[in-house]
């Protein structure tokens, strides 16, 4: 492991801490609200599920309950941003940006409004809620919008740091969060910066670029391949802007890349990395993600196995990509 990243000392242990990533957003929003009185919060009747309740209780005069109306949610936020407020808006990712994408495009991005859109309960790990709530297309939807920043934190600590960092920038941004408890792999000392990727483990045979909860699955896959392949694992929580320098430099070193994400591979992190390397340094790129399918009901581990997103599937993709590079 890369010591400069200050990762958890419980990596690969059964007692690794598990916490929901969205908790980090709630903690970060409360902290940001203490520092900046212009920050306001808006929710679409999901204040507790999206971890906005602590802010709402602490600052009731800066919290607006919009109701089940995601299109109004972002339009009102755009108006507040136009008069100098710094709105954070929350809903399930299936509804925001899933239902209100056009309003985000026209009222926020076209005017470069300073609105932070927080999409919770993203990915197949929503589990039994099923396909309607398992948002897989949001990264692609938001990445394509001009002016939009896109961040997918890997754990609770990174979500808190990302929230604080986004509060400081004067641009529209999308923060993608998962619902279930996930492994806490970073610590309070771990670095985070919008636009920067972190090399969590150095390697020479292949580069794995991952985001969100699946960064830990990528680390586990690399760990199981010790002695068989030297795997460089990069956490790319900042998808837009993408850390082009770190990813391209790693591809130069290893000669092949696997991307890993709990989302549609087309247009998501996999799409972003493939587009980058096609332009800067073409090498074989394999994409672990959901491939042109919707989600379905199931437990998290079952779904990760079904959609080939877990550590064993990532290990297989790594070995196959290395083999393809050598032909």
Order of alpha helices (4+ residues) and beta strands (2+ residues): beta-alpha-beta-alpha-beta-alpha-beta-beta-alpha-beta-alpha-beta-beta-beta-beta-alpha-beta-beta-alpha-beta-alpha-beta-alpha-alpha
